[in-house]
Amino acid sequence: MEGSDARVKDEWVIVCAHYDHLGAEGDRIFNGADDDGSGIVGLIEIAEAYALAAREGRKPRRSVLFAAWNSEELGLLGAWAYAEEPLSLLDKTVAVLNMDMIGRNEEVPEGMPGWRFRGLEIQTAESNRNSVNLIGHTFSSDLTAEVEKANGAFGLDLKKIYDNNISNTLRRSDHWPFLQNDVPALWFLTGFHPDYHTEFDVAERINYEKMETIVRLIHQTSWNLAQNEGRPA
């Protein structure tokens, strides 16, 4: 969506998610409802909110790009491809807001095996019923502050615990190529759970009320970034 202010419409805010998952393995179908159907649903809803506002004559000052990346599961290939050949210069990209797994409560039961949970603290889903992780917060205190400001209307528990941990969480989603190119970027993640990368990641297990709150927070944050006089460092 092209911005309305000629002075800053060449500056872009990117709202994004990835639409690929693991496919099928014999009779096992990996639906990927949380990873990352939840992010794609959020992306579509935010794009619709902007379209409806524009229809009523309210457009953002800066431009906003809604991006659905492919091949995240193969190594963030879609986001890396964009970072290497962007539609607009990366130094004109104000911020990237990435939604990847925003539909569940983080849950790490005791004794969970394998690389998926390596280095993660044991925790219950109930303890995370109102929380969302901000990944990349250490790279831009300005961008983190924008999310915290917008969250005043939503009251989510914004957790900042995964920028430096043994599971290498920071490098595991599509915000990472942008951080590597000095673009402020955040990954919104409700957290890992026992159904992550299994055939049990299905739509029936999504927490839709919580997901809606998170999507509203990201929409508000993106709108503020597109309207503000300044931009995050």
Secondary structure, DSSP 8 states (H G I E B T S, - for coil): ---S-TTTTTSEEEEEEE----EEETTEEE--IIIIIIHHHHHHHHHHHHHHHHHTT---SSEEEEEEES-STTTSHHHHHHHHS-SS-GGGEEEEEEESS-SS---B-TT--SGGGTT---B-SGGGTTEEEEETGGG-HHHHHHHHHHGGGT--EEE---SS-TT-GGGSSTTHHHHTTT--EEEEE----TTTTSTT--GGG--HHHHHHHHHHHHHHHHHHHH-SS---
